[in-house]
Amino acid sequence: MGDLRPGTAEARFADMIWESEPITSGELAGLANKEFGWKKTTSFTVLKRLCERGLFQNQNGTVTSLISRNDFYADQSTAYVQDSFGGSLPAFLAAFGTRKKLTDSEVEELKSIIESMRR
């Protein structure tokens, strides 16, 4: 699937698509103008890049996703843990925990998530 990682503005633009799809490319350009002050050509350029990365498709002027927002962010999280912590989720959590202490409810929520992931 290649490198799906968009920059910050592209990620916000992608979120607009996921929130509004299906949406016409013209409507999308109007939203991007209101949100970012982008001209139509800028919106179409960013949309084309996101389509080339396999996130969206623009068929007959209608934009839809090829990957869900949840799947996209799950892939991004996995790639970050892999690239930064050698794929070790415990190492990621240990690094995260050095800066932020978890509340009791957060600990219980994480335990529940981990339990649901057991084989």
TAJO-V390932 format. One record per backbone hydrogen bond with DSSP energy under -1.0 kcal/mol. NH is the residue of the N-H (numbers start at 1). CO is the residue of the C=O. Records with the same first field share a line. If there is no record, write none. Layout:
NH->CO, CO
//
This chain:
11->7
12->8
13->9
14->10
15->11
16->12
17->13
18->14
19->15
20->16
21->17
23->63
25->61
28->24
29->25
30->26
31->27
32->28
33->29
34->30
35->31
36->32
37->33
38->32
43->39
44->40
45->41
46->42
47->43
48->44
49->45
50->46
51->47
52->48
53->49
54->51
55->50
57->64
59->62
62->59
63->23
64->57
66->55
67->55
72->68
73->69
74->70
75->71
76->72
77->73
78->74
79->75
80->76
81->77
82->78
83->79
84->80
85->81
87->81
88->85
92->88
93->89
94->90
95->91
96->92
97->93
99->96
100->96
107->103
108->104
109->105
110->106
111->107
112->108
113->109
114->110
115->111
116->112
118->115
//
